[in-house]
């Protein structure tokens, strides 16, 4: 293995394991425009996928993320950031993807709540990683 190949593999491995959302991704659920509503266990939520992929998502180095928040209440609570196991649909390398369906969002909400996410409590975004099996493209 040459040093160039090693460095390239290291870059892909680092990009594939990066889980922290950007500041824009953490705020994206606060924007009502482009968001969809979903009711899970009689609680209404709003969820949104970032319209344009981040640079890493555009190259399919990291999976797509989406944000979820409680739709009701005057005080915004903690946002849920879900890392999916698939590429962003607007990626730049032509990788085909499946759409994120409401059933997937509902399952993510239930899993996050089981892990301690409280959408009514103010705080840092709650990270839920569902990207097992995602393979970064080169």
N, C-alpha and C positions, 0 to 999 in steps of 0.2 A: 504494500500500500504506500503510495506516495504521500508526501506532506500535503499536497493540494487536495487529494481525495480525503485525507484525514480531516483537514480543516473544513471541507465541505460537509462531511458527515457530521462533524461536531456542530456546525451551524444548524443543520437540519434537526439534530437531536435537541439542541437548545430551543429552537423555534417550536418544535412539537410539544415540549413540556411547559412552555410559558403559559401561565394561567391567569395572570393578573390582567384585569380589564384596563383599558385606557380610561382617562377621565371622561372622554366623550361617550364611551360605552357605558360607564357607570351612570351617566346622566340621561342616556337616551330614552329610558322609559318615562321620564318626567314629561316628555313632549307628547301631548295627546294626538297630534297629527300623525297619521300613519299607524297608530296602534290599534289593536283589536281587543275586544272584550271577550272574556271567558268566565263562566261560573263553575266553580269547583267546590263541591260540598256546601252549597248555598252561600258561598262568598264570591263576590265579583272581583275579578282581577283585570288588569290591562297588560298586554304583552306586545313587544315590538322587536322586529329584527332590523338591524342596521341596514339601511338601503344600499349603501356602498360598502364593499368589503374593506377592511383595513389592508395595509400593504401585505402583511403576513397571510391574511385570509385570501387575498387576491391571487397570491402565488400558491395557494393550497398548502402552506407550511403549517398553518394552525387551523383548527376547525372553527366553524361559524359559532357565534354566540348570540344569545337573545336575552332581553331583559323582561322581568315581570314585576309588577307592583300591585298593591291593593288599589282598586278603583274608587272605593268609597273613603270618606273621611277627609277632613279639611287639612290635617297635618300629614305630610308625606312620611311614610315609614321606610324601612330598609328595603332596598331593591334586591331582587334575586337575579343573579347573572348565571345563566345556564350555558355551559360549553357543550355543544352538541357533538355528535360523533361523525359529522359530515362536513363537506366543503360548502362554502358560501355559494349560493346559486349564481351570483354575478362574478364568479372567479374569472381570472384572466387567462387561464390555461385550458379551458374547455372541459374540465372535469364535470361529468354529469352528477347531479344530486337529486335527492328526494326532497319534496317540500316538507317543512315542519308543519305537522298537522295539529289541530287542537287537542287530540288525544295524547300526543307527545307532550304538549305543554301542560296538560292536566296531570299527567304522570310525574312530570318534573316538579310541579307545585306540591303534589302529595309527598314526594320523596324529600324535598327540601323542608317541608313542615315536619316530617318525621325526624329529620336531622337537626331541628332546632330553629329553623327560620321563622321569625315572627314578623309578618308584613306590617304590623301596626307599630312596632317598636322602632324608634329612630336609631340609626346606626350605620355602620359601614355596609357596603353591599355584601350579600351572602353569596358565596361561590358554590355552585353545584356542577361537578364535572361528570358529564355523561359521554365522554369522548373515548371510552375504551374501544379499541379496535381501529381508531383513526390512523391512517397511514399518510404521512406527509408526502407530497408529490415533489419530484425533483425535476 
